[in-house]
Amino acid sequence: MQSWIERFPLFIFDFMLAQVTKDDKKMINSWAMFDWANSSYSLVISSAIFPAYFLSVTSSTIHIGKSSFTNSSYFSYIISVAYILVALGLPVLSGIADYSGKRLYFLRIFTWIGSLACLCLFFFTGMETLWIGTLGFMFASIGFTASLVFYNSFLPVISTKDNYDKTSARGFAYGYVGSVILLIVNLVVIQNKEWFGIRDTGFAVRLAFVMVGLWWILFAQIPFKKLPADMEGKFGTKILSKGYQELLKVWHKLNHQQDLKLFLISFFFYSAGHGDRICTPLFFDS
């Protein structure tokens, strides 16, 4: 059981968050710019370009040790491993963020992980650099999925309940517009590479990965600067146990809300399946 002395800094931080002016247009627009920034990964890399590129530069059969996989099934395994890692680690990290009051800290961390992973995909050119493609796409997926959790956690901080839908819709709208703009730019470069002095189509495709990484991290600086700051102070020595305790609190509350528990379990599997479908449209449609 935590003493009031341990919880006092967080009480102060919660009080400070309560003083944040909600439904402020500039704050909401800045928050929505994160969707503008990271949705470029979801559309440009995971849906439109990277799956087709992966199939084109890898062998139809990939051998890992004594096991063999088709390149499409190997790609699906990458997605699965990323989801498993997120599912195992994110609940505790979310508890740590709640306890320590460091939402923005984790939002920055996972944004950097995702954007740097996208930049690394530039060096994935074929089977000899398969490990780069594997780890790059895996960590980009982890960065994207995990950052959304901390991004969404700001919604009740900057918006009142009656405006949750409106505020969330603005984020989605910014994401759609931003990602489509970058996709069009990348498709123009790939389809008309000669205009830009590029001879190799593979290079033009890999340039798209770099553009996504830069787009993601550069536009993310807007919400980083405008969103409410984290609670000051360093992580304590027992931060992992504190995060686990926060997670247990939520779980105990769910035991009295069976409908909500069933919804969350169902939503987890829906999200995993939907995410896999987004990343592998080429495999299903071919």
Secondary structure as UniProt FT lines:
FT   HELIX           4..18
FT   TURN            22..23
FT   HELIX           25..40
FT   HELIX           41..49
FT   HELIX           50..57
FT   STRAND          61..64
FT   TURN            65..66
FT   STRAND          67..70
FT   HELIX           71..100
FT   HELIX           103..120
FT   HELIX           121..123
FT   HELIX           127..129
FT   HELIX           130..152
FT   TURN            153..154
FT   HELIX           155..158
FT   HELIX           161..163
FT   HELIX           164..191
FT   HELIX           193..196
FT   HELIX           201..219
FT   HELIX           221..226
FT   TURN            237..238
FT   HELIX           239..254
FT   TURN            255..256
FT   HELIX           258..279
FT   HELIX           281..285
//
